[in-house]
């Protein structure tokens, strides 16, 4: 089984959270993991695969994370 720390999908979510200063934690599952964080008192979790499905996984996970944060009301700088 692939380590979540080496997962490109997890790395994309973690990179965004760290750049924006959003504390996060990982809940491991058998095939997927959840990256959980709280924004404006609202718990949010993003499911990420522990192994990449294709070469676009980092980009897709990054975009999905930005979309969720934008919808939660997090102001995003242009250079994220």
ZATI-98230 format. One record per atom (N, C-alpha, C, O, CB): residue number from 1; residue in three letters; atom name; x, y, z. Coordinates in nm, 2 decimals. Each point is the difference from the previous one (the first is absolute). Glycine has a CB too. Layout:
N
ATOM   i  aa at      X      Y      Z
ATOM NUM ALA CA      X      Y      Z
...
***
This chain:
80
ATOM   i  aa at      X      Y      Z
ATOM   1 UNK  N   0.08  -0.12   0.00
ATOM   1 UNK CA  -0.08   0.12   0.00
ATOM   1 UNK  C   0.09   0.12   0.00
ATOM   1 UNK  O   0.10   0.01   0.07
ATOM   1 UNK CB  -0.29  -0.13   0.05
ATOM   2 UNK  N   0.15   0.22  -0.20
ATOM   2 UNK CA   0.08   0.13  -0.01
ATOM   2 UNK  C  -0.02   0.08   0.13
ATOM   2 UNK  O  -0.11   0.00   0.06
ATOM   2 UNK CB   0.09   0.00  -0.31
ATOM   3 UNK  N   0.12   0.07   0.29
ATOM   3 UNK CA   0.00   0.09   0.11
ATOM   3 UNK  C  -0.07   0.13  -0.04
ATOM   3 UNK  O   0.02   0.05  -0.10
ATOM   3 UNK CB   0.19  -0.15   0.20
ATOM   4 UNK  N  -0.30   0.15  -0.01
ATOM   4 UNK CA  -0.07   0.12  -0.03
ATOM   4 UNK  C   0.10   0.12  -0.01
ATOM   4 UNK  O  -0.03   0.09  -0.07
ATOM   4 UNK CB  -0.17  -0.18   0.19
ATOM   5 UNK  N   0.31   0.08  -0.05
ATOM   5 UNK CA   0.10   0.11   0.00
ATOM   5 UNK  C   0.06   0.01  -0.14
ATOM   5 UNK  O   0.05   0.11  -0.04
ATOM   5 UNK CB   0.00  -0.14   0.28
ATOM   6 UNK  N  -0.05  -0.08  -0.32
ATOM   6 UNK CA   0.06   0.00  -0.13
ATOM   6 UNK  C  -0.10   0.02  -0.11
ATOM   6 UNK  O   0.03   0.01  -0.12
ATOM   6 UNK CB   0.14  -0.16   0.20
ATOM   7 UNK  N  -0.30   0.16  -0.05
ATOM   7 UNK CA  -0.10   0.02  -0.09
ATOM   7 UNK  C   0.00   0.14  -0.06
ATOM   7 UNK  O   0.00   0.10   0.07
ATOM   7 UNK CB  -0.14  -0.27   0.05
ATOM   8 UNK  N   0.14   0.17  -0.25
ATOM   8 UNK CA   0.00   0.13  -0.07
ATOM   8 UNK  C  -0.13   0.08   0.03
ATOM   8 UNK  O   0.00   0.12   0.01
ATOM   8 UNK CB   0.14  -0.21  -0.19
ATOM   9 UNK  N  -0.25   0.02   0.19
ATOM   9 UNK CA  -0.13   0.06   0.03
ATOM   9 UNK  C   0.00   0.06   0.14
ATOM   9 UNK  O  -0.04   0.12   0.02
ATOM   9 UNK CB  -0.08  -0.28  -0.16
ATOM  10 UNK  N   0.18   0.09   0.24
ATOM  10 UNK CA   0.01   0.06   0.13
ATOM  10 UNK  C   0.10   0.12   0.00
ATOM  10 UNK  O  -0.03   0.10   0.07
ATOM  10 UNK CB  -0.02  -0.33   0.03
ATOM  11 UNK  N   0.16   0.22  -0.17
ATOM  11 UNK CA   0.10   0.10   0.00
ATOM  11 UNK  C  -0.07   0.13  -0.06
ATOM  11 UNK  O   0.04   0.11   0.05
ATOM  11 UNK CB   0.15  -0.28  -0.08
ATOM  12 UNK  N  -0.27   0.16  -0.07
ATOM  12 UNK CA  -0.07   0.12  -0.06
ATOM  12 UNK  C  -0.08   0.07   0.11
ATOM  12 UNK  O   0.00   0.12   0.01
ATOM  12 UNK CB   0.00  -0.23  -0.24
ATOM  13 UNK  N  -0.08   0.03   0.30
ATOM  13 UNK CA  -0.09   0.06   0.11
ATOM  13 UNK  C   0.08   0.06   0.11
ATOM  13 UNK  O  -0.02   0.11   0.04
ATOM  13 UNK CB  -0.16  -0.28  -0.10
ATOM  14 UNK  N   0.29   0.10   0.10
ATOM  14 UNK CA   0.08   0.04   0.11
ATOM  14 UNK  C   0.07   0.13  -0.04
ATOM  14 UNK  O   0.02   0.09   0.08
ATOM  14 UNK CB   0.01  -0.32   0.00
ATOM  15 UNK  N   0.02   0.24  -0.20
ATOM  15 UNK CA   0.07   0.12  -0.05
ATOM  15 UNK  C  -0.09   0.12   0.01
ATOM  15 UNK  O   0.04   0.11   0.04
ATOM  15 UNK CB   0.10  -0.25  -0.20
ATOM  16 UNK  N  -0.26   0.13   0.11
ATOM  16 UNK CA  -0.10   0.11   0.01
ATOM  16 UNK  C  -0.03   0.04   0.14
ATOM  16 UNK  O   0.01   0.12   0.03
ATOM  16 UNK CB  -0.11  -0.20  -0.25
ATOM  17 UNK  N   0.08  -0.02   0.31
ATOM  17 UNK CA  -0.03   0.03   0.14
ATOM  17 UNK  C   0.11   0.07   0.06
ATOM  17 UNK  O  -0.02   0.10   0.08
ATOM  17 UNK CB  -0.13  -0.30  -0.07
ATOM  18 UNK  N   0.27   0.16  -0.03
ATOM  18 UNK CA   0.12   0.06   0.06
ATOM  18 UNK  C   0.02   0.14  -0.05
ATOM  18 UNK  O   0.03   0.09   0.08
ATOM  18 UNK CB   0.07  -0.32  -0.05
ATOM  19 UNK  N  -0.12   0.25  -0.16
ATOM  19 UNK CA   0.02   0.14  -0.06
ATOM  19 UNK  C  -0.10   0.10   0.06
ATOM  19 UNK  O   0.03   0.11   0.01
ATOM  19 UNK CB   0.06  -0.22  -0.22
ATOM  20 UNK  N  -0.21   0.06   0.24
ATOM  20 UNK CA  -0.10   0.09   0.05
ATOM  20 UNK  C  -0.01   0.00   0.15
ATOM  20 UNK  O  -0.08   0.07   0.06
ATOM  20 UNK CB  -0.05  -0.12  -0.27
ATOM  21 UNK  N   0.22  -0.03   0.28
ATOM  21 UNK CA   0.00  -0.01   0.14
ATOM  21 UNK  C  -0.12  -0.07   0.06
ATOM  21 UNK  O  -0.04   0.04   0.11
ATOM  21 UNK CB   0.16   0.17  -0.11
ATOM  22 UNK  N  -0.18  -0.30  -0.07
ATOM  22 UNK CA  -0.11  -0.08   0.05
ATOM  22 UNK  C   0.05  -0.13   0.06
ATOM  22 UNK  O   0.05  -0.09  -0.07
ATOM  22 UNK CB  -0.21   0.19  -0.10
ATOM  23 UNK  N   0.15  -0.12   0.31
ATOM  23 UNK CA   0.04  -0.12   0.06
ATOM  23 UNK  C  -0.09  -0.12  -0.06
ATOM  23 UNK  O  -0.12   0.01  -0.01
ATOM  23 UNK CB   0.20   0.12   0.22
ATOM  24 UNK  N  -0.01  -0.24  -0.23
ATOM  24 UNK CA  -0.08  -0.12  -0.05
ATOM  24 UNK  C   0.05  -0.13   0.06
ATOM  24 UNK  O   0.11   0.00   0.06
ATOM  24 UNK CB  -0.14   0.12  -0.28
ATOM  25 UNK  N  -0.05  -0.22   0.22
ATOM  25 UNK CA   0.04  -0.13   0.04
ATOM  25 UNK  C  -0.04  -0.11  -0.09
ATOM  25 UNK  O  -0.09   0.03  -0.08
ATOM  25 UNK CB   0.08   0.05   0.32
ATOM  26 UNK  N   0.07  -0.19  -0.24
ATOM  26 UNK CA  -0.04  -0.11  -0.09
ATOM  26 UNK  C  -0.06  -0.11   0.08
ATOM  26 UNK  O   0.05  -0.04   0.10
ATOM  26 UNK CB   0.14   0.10  -0.25
ATOM  27 UNK  N  -0.30  -0.11   0.09
ATOM  27 UNK CA  -0.07  -0.12   0.06
ATOM  27 UNK  C   0.02  -0.11  -0.11
ATOM  27 UNK  O  -0.06   0.01  -0.11
ATOM  27 UNK CB  -0.11   0.12   0.25
ATOM  28 UNK  N   0.24  -0.24  -0.11
ATOM  28 UNK CA   0.03  -0.10  -0.09
ATOM  28 UNK  C  -0.11  -0.10  -0.02
ATOM  28 UNK  O  -0.07  -0.04   0.10
ATOM  28 UNK CB   0.31   0.07  -0.05
ATOM  29 UNK  N  -0.26  -0.07  -0.17
ATOM  29 UNK CA  -0.10  -0.11  -0.03
ATOM  29 UNK  C   0.07  -0.11  -0.07
ATOM  29 UNK  O   0.13   0.01  -0.02
ATOM  29 UNK CB  -0.32   0.15   0.01
ATOM  30 UNK  N   0.12  -0.26  -0.04
ATOM  30 UNK CA   0.07  -0.11  -0.07
ATOM  30 UNK  C   0.05   0.04  -0.14
ATOM  30 UNK  O   0.11  -0.03  -0.04
ATOM  30 UNK CB  -0.25  -0.13   0.18
ATOM  31 UNK  N   0.05   0.22  -0.22
ATOM  31 UNK CA   0.04   0.04  -0.13
ATOM  31 UNK  C   0.01   0.15  -0.02
ATOM  31 UNK  O   0.07   0.05  -0.09
ATOM  31 UNK CB  -0.18  -0.25   0.01
ATOM  32 UNK  N   0.04   0.28   0.17
ATOM  32 UNK CA   0.01   0.14  -0.01
ATOM  32 UNK  C   0.02   0.06   0.14
ATOM  32 UNK  O  -0.01  -0.07   0.10
ATOM  32 UNK CB  -0.15   0.07  -0.30
ATOM  33 UNK  N   0.21   0.12   0.20
ATOM  33 UNK CA   0.02   0.07   0.12
ATOM  33 UNK  C  -0.08   0.13   0.00
ATOM  33 UNK  O  -0.04   0.05  -0.11
ATOM  33 UNK CB   0.27  -0.15   0.14
ATOM  34 UNK  N  -0.26   0.16   0.08
ATOM  34 UNK CA  -0.07   0.13   0.01
ATOM  34 UNK  C   0.09   0.10   0.06
ATOM  34 UNK  O   0.07  -0.02   0.10
ATOM  34 UNK CB  -0.29  -0.09  -0.08
ATOM  35 UNK  N   0.23   0.22  -0.09
ATOM  35 UNK CA   0.08   0.12   0.06
ATOM  35 UNK  C  -0.11   0.09   0.06
ATOM  35 UNK  O  -0.09   0.05  -0.07
ATOM  35 UNK CB   0.29  -0.07  -0.10
ATOM  36 UNK  N  -0.20   0.04   0.30
ATOM  36 UNK CA  -0.10   0.07   0.07
ATOM  36 UNK  C   0.06   0.13   0.05
ATOM  36 UNK  O   0.11   0.01   0.05
ATOM  36 UNK CB  -0.23  -0.22   0.01
ATOM  37 UNK  N   0.03   0.32  -0.06
ATOM  37 UNK CA   0.04   0.12   0.05
ATOM  37 UNK  C  -0.13   0.08   0.03
ATOM  37 UNK  O  -0.11  -0.04  -0.04
ATOM  37 UNK CB   0.33   0.04  -0.08
ATOM  38 UNK  N  -0.21   0.11   0.19
ATOM  38 UNK CA  -0.11   0.08   0.04
ATOM  38 UNK  C   0.02   0.14  -0.06
ATOM  38 UNK  O   0.10   0.06   0.02
ATOM  38 UNK CB  -0.15  -0.20   0.19
ATOM  39 UNK  N  -0.06   0.19  -0.27
ATOM  39 UNK CA   0.01   0.14  -0.06
ATOM  39 UNK  C  -0.13   0.07   0.05
ATOM  39 UNK  O  -0.11  -0.04  -0.02
ATOM  39 UNK CB   0.24  -0.03  -0.19
ATOM  40 UNK  N  -0.10   0.19   0.28
ATOM  40 UNK CA  -0.11   0.08   0.06
ATOM  40 UNK  C  -0.10  -0.09   0.08
ATOM  40 UNK  O  -0.12   0.02  -0.01
ATOM  40 UNK CB   0.14   0.14  -0.19
ATOM  41 UNK  N   0.04  -0.25   0.28
ATOM  41 UNK CA  -0.08  -0.09   0.08
ATOM  41 UNK  C  -0.07  -0.11  -0.07
ATOM  41 UNK  O  -0.07  -0.08   0.07
ATOM  41 UNK CB   0.04   0.27   0.07
ATOM  42 UNK  N   0.05  -0.21  -0.27
ATOM  42 UNK CA  -0.06  -0.10  -0.07
ATOM  42 UNK  C   0.10  -0.11  -0.03
ATOM  42 UNK  O   0.10   0.02  -0.07
ATOM  42 UNK CB  -0.26   0.15  -0.04
ATOM  43 UNK  N   0.13  -0.30   0.15
ATOM  43 UNK CA   0.09  -0.10  -0.03
ATOM  43 UNK  C  -0.01  -0.04  -0.15
ATOM  43 UNK  O  -0.10  -0.01  -0.06
ATOM  43 UNK CB   0.08  -0.08   0.30
ATOM  44 UNK  N   0.14   0.07  -0.30
ATOM  44 UNK CA   0.01  -0.03  -0.14
ATOM  44 UNK  C   0.09  -0.12  -0.01
ATOM  44 UNK  O   0.11  -0.01   0.06
ATOM  44 UNK CB  -0.15   0.25  -0.14
ATOM  45 UNK  N   0.01  -0.34  -0.01
ATOM  45 UNK CA   0.09  -0.11  -0.03
ATOM  45 UNK  C   0.00  -0.02  -0.15
ATOM  45 UNK  O  -0.10   0.01  -0.07
ATOM  45 UNK CB   0.05  -0.12   0.30
ATOM  46 UNK  N   0.17   0.08  -0.27
ATOM  46 UNK CA   0.02  -0.03  -0.14
ATOM  46 UNK  C   0.06  -0.14  -0.01
ATOM  46 UNK  O   0.10  -0.04   0.06
ATOM  46 UNK CB  -0.06   0.28  -0.12
ATOM  47 UNK  N  -0.10  -0.33  -0.02
ATOM  47 UNK CA   0.04  -0.14  -0.02
ATOM  47 UNK  C   0.11   0.00  -0.10
ATOM  47 UNK  O  -0.02   0.05  -0.11
ATOM  47 UNK CB  -0.21  -0.14   0.18
ATOM  48 UNK  N   0.34   0.02  -0.04
ATOM  48 UNK CA   0.11  -0.01  -0.09
ATOM  48 UNK  C   0.04  -0.15  -0.01
ATOM  48 UNK  O  -0.01  -0.07   0.10
ATOM  48 UNK CB   0.09   0.30  -0.05
ATOM  49 UNK  N  -0.04  -0.27  -0.17
ATOM  49 UNK CA   0.04  -0.13  -0.02
ATOM  49 UNK  C   0.14  -0.02   0.06
ATOM  49 UNK  O   0.08   0.09   0.00
ATOM  49 UNK CB  -0.22  -0.11  -0.21
ATOM  50 UNK  N   0.17  -0.10   0.25
ATOM  50 UNK CA   0.14  -0.03   0.06
ATOM  50 UNK  C   0.09  -0.04  -0.12
ATOM  50 UNK  O   0.12   0.00   0.03
ATOM  50 UNK CB  -0.22  -0.07   0.19
ATOM  51 UNK  N   0.05   0.04  -0.33
ATOM  51 UNK CA   0.09  -0.02  -0.12
ATOM  51 UNK  C  -0.06   0.08  -0.12
ATOM  51 UNK  O  -0.12   0.01  -0.01
ATOM  51 UNK CB   0.18  -0.25   0.10
ATOM  52 UNK  N   0.03   0.29  -0.17
ATOM  52 UNK CA  -0.04   0.08  -0.11
ATOM  52 UNK  C  -0.08  -0.08  -0.11
ATOM  52 UNK  O   0.04  -0.11  -0.03
ATOM  52 UNK CB   0.16   0.26   0.08
ATOM  53 UNK  N  -0.30  -0.09  -0.10
ATOM  53 UNK CA  -0.07  -0.06  -0.11
ATOM  53 UNK  C   0.05   0.03  -0.14
ATOM  53 UNK  O   0.00  -0.08  -0.09
ATOM  53 UNK CB  -0.20   0.08   0.24
ATOM  54 UNK  N   0.26   0.12  -0.16
ATOM  54 UNK CA   0.06   0.04  -0.12
ATOM  54 UNK  C   0.09   0.12   0.02
ATOM  54 UNK  O   0.02   0.04   0.12
ATOM  54 UNK CB  -0.22  -0.12  -0.25
ATOM  55 UNK  N   0.26   0.13   0.03
ATOM  55 UNK CA   0.10   0.11   0.01
ATOM  55 UNK  C  -0.06   0.13   0.04
ATOM  55 UNK  O   0.08   0.09   0.04
ATOM  55 UNK CB   0.06  -0.21  -0.20
ATOM  56 UNK  N  -0.27   0.14   0.15
ATOM  56 UNK CA  -0.06   0.13   0.04
ATOM  56 UNK  C  -0.05   0.01   0.14
ATOM  56 UNK  O  -0.06   0.09   0.04
ATOM  56 UNK CB  -0.01  -0.08  -0.28
ATOM  57 UNK  N   0.10  -0.11   0.32
ATOM  57 UNK CA  -0.06  -0.01   0.14
ATOM  57 UNK  C   0.04   0.12   0.08
ATOM  57 UNK  O  -0.08   0.05   0.08
ATOM  57 UNK CB   0.09  -0.30  -0.09
ATOM  58 UNK  N   0.12   0.30   0.00
ATOM  58 UNK CA   0.04   0.12   0.08
ATOM  58 UNK  C  -0.08   0.12  -0.04
ATOM  58 UNK  O  -0.06   0.07   0.08
ATOM  58 UNK CB   0.29  -0.17  -0.06
ATOM  59 UNK  N  -0.24   0.12  -0.15
ATOM  59 UNK CA  -0.07   0.12  -0.05
ATOM  59 UNK  C  -0.15  -0.01   0.03
ATOM  59 UNK  O  -0.06   0.10   0.05
ATOM  59 UNK CB   0.23  -0.08  -0.23
ATOM  60 UNK  N  -0.23  -0.13   0.17
ATOM  60 UNK CA  -0.15  -0.02   0.02
ATOM  60 UNK  C  -0.03   0.02   0.15
ATOM  60 UNK  O  -0.09   0.07   0.04
ATOM  60 UNK CB   0.08  -0.22  -0.23
ATOM  61 UNK  N   0.10   0.09   0.28
ATOM  61 UNK CA  -0.02   0.02   0.14
ATOM  61 UNK  C   0.02   0.14   0.05
ATOM  61 UNK  O  -0.07   0.05   0.08
ATOM  61 UNK CB   0.14  -0.29  -0.05
ATOM  62 UNK  N   0.03   0.31  -0.09
ATOM  62 UNK CA   0.02   0.14   0.03
ATOM  62 UNK  C  -0.12   0.09  -0.04
ATOM  62 UNK  O  -0.04   0.08   0.09
ATOM  62 UNK CB   0.29  -0.12  -0.12
ATOM  63 UNK  N  -0.30   0.02  -0.09
ATOM  63 UNK CA  -0.11   0.08  -0.04
ATOM  63 UNK  C  -0.13  -0.03   0.08
ATOM  63 UNK  O  -0.07   0.09   0.04
ATOM  63 UNK CB   0.16  -0.09  -0.27
ATOM  64 UNK  N  -0.11  -0.13   0.27
ATOM  64 UNK CA  -0.12  -0.03   0.08
ATOM  64 UNK  C   0.01   0.06   0.14
ATOM  64 UNK  O  -0.10   0.05   0.05
ATOM  64 UNK CB   0.08  -0.27  -0.18
ATOM  65 UNK  N   0.14   0.22   0.19
ATOM  65 UNK CA   0.02   0.06   0.13
ATOM  65 UNK  C  -0.02   0.15  -0.01
ATOM  65 UNK  O  -0.07   0.06   0.09
ATOM  65 UNK CB   0.24  -0.23  -0.03
ATOM  66 UNK  N  -0.12   0.24  -0.16
ATOM  66 UNK CA  -0.02   0.14  -0.02
ATOM  66 UNK  C  -0.15   0.04  -0.01
ATOM  66 UNK  O  -0.05   0.09   0.05
ATOM  66 UNK CB   0.28  -0.07  -0.16
ATOM  67 UNK  N  -0.30  -0.11   0.03
ATOM  67 UNK CA  -0.14   0.02  -0.02
ATOM  67 UNK  C  -0.08  -0.01   0.14
ATOM  67 UNK  O  -0.08   0.09   0.03
ATOM  67 UNK CB   0.10  -0.18  -0.27
ATOM  68 UNK  N   0.01  -0.01   0.31
ATOM  68 UNK CA  -0.06  -0.02   0.13
ATOM  68 UNK  C   0.03   0.12   0.10
ATOM  68 UNK  O  -0.10   0.05   0.06
ATOM  68 UNK CB   0.11  -0.30  -0.09
ATOM  69 UNK  N   0.11   0.29   0.03
ATOM  69 UNK CA   0.04   0.11   0.09
ATOM  69 UNK  C  -0.07   0.13  -0.05
ATOM  69 UNK  O  -0.05   0.08   0.09
ATOM  69 UNK CB   0.27  -0.19  -0.04
ATOM  70 UNK  N  -0.23   0.14  -0.18
ATOM  70 UNK CA  -0.07   0.11  -0.05
ATOM  70 UNK  C  -0.14   0.00   0.04
ATOM  70 UNK  O  -0.06   0.10   0.04
ATOM  70 UNK CB   0.22  -0.09  -0.23
ATOM  71 UNK  N  -0.23  -0.12   0.18
ATOM  71 UNK CA  -0.14  -0.02   0.03
ATOM  71 UNK  C  -0.02   0.02   0.15
ATOM  71 UNK  O  -0.11   0.04   0.04
ATOM  71 UNK CB   0.08  -0.19  -0.24
ATOM  72 UNK  N   0.13   0.12   0.28
ATOM  72 UNK CA  -0.01   0.02   0.15
ATOM  72 UNK  C   0.02   0.14   0.04
ATOM  72 UNK  O  -0.01   0.03   0.12
ATOM  72 UNK CB   0.08  -0.27  -0.09
ATOM  73 UNK  N  -0.03   0.33  -0.13
ATOM  73 UNK CA   0.02   0.14   0.04
ATOM  73 UNK  C   0.14   0.04   0.03
ATOM  73 UNK  O   0.02   0.10   0.06
ATOM  73 UNK CB  -0.25  -0.11   0.02
ATOM  74 UNK  N   0.33  -0.08  -0.11
ATOM  74 UNK CA   0.14   0.03   0.03
ATOM  74 UNK  C   0.05   0.10  -0.11
ATOM  74 UNK  O  -0.01  -0.04  -0.12
ATOM  74 UNK CB   0.04  -0.19   0.24
ATOM  75 UNK  N   0.02   0.34  -0.08
ATOM  75 UNK CA   0.05   0.09  -0.11
ATOM  75 UNK  C   0.13  -0.06  -0.05
ATOM  75 UNK  O   0.10  -0.03   0.08
ATOM  75 UNK CB  -0.20   0.24   0.03
ATOM  76 UNK  N   0.11  -0.23  -0.24
ATOM  76 UNK CA   0.12  -0.06  -0.06
ATOM  76 UNK  C   0.08   0.10  -0.07
ATOM  76 UNK  O  -0.05   0.08  -0.09
ATOM  76 UNK CB  -0.07  -0.30   0.06
ATOM  77 UNK  N   0.25   0.23   0.06
ATOM  77 UNK CA   0.09   0.09  -0.08
ATOM  77 UNK  C   0.02  -0.05  -0.14
ATOM  77 UNK  O  -0.03  -0.12  -0.03
ATOM  77 UNK CB   0.15   0.18   0.24
ATOM  78 UNK  N  -0.08   0.02  -0.30
ATOM  78 UNK CA   0.01  -0.04  -0.14
ATOM  78 UNK  C   0.11  -0.09  -0.03
ATOM  78 UNK  O  -0.01  -0.08  -0.09
ATOM  78 UNK CB  -0.08   0.30   0.04
ATOM  79 UNK  N   0.19  -0.23   0.14
ATOM  79 UNK CA   0.12  -0.08  -0.03
ATOM  79 UNK  C  -0.01  -0.14   0.07
ATOM  79 UNK  O   0.11  -0.06   0.03
ATOM  79 UNK CB   0.02   0.27  -0.06
ATOM  80 UNK  N  -0.24  -0.26   0.07
ATOM  80 UNK CA  -0.01  -0.13   0.07
ATOM  80 UNK  C   0.01  -0.11  -0.10
ATOM  80 UNK  O  -0.01  -0.11   0.03
ATOM  80 UNK CB  -0.13   0.21   0.15
***
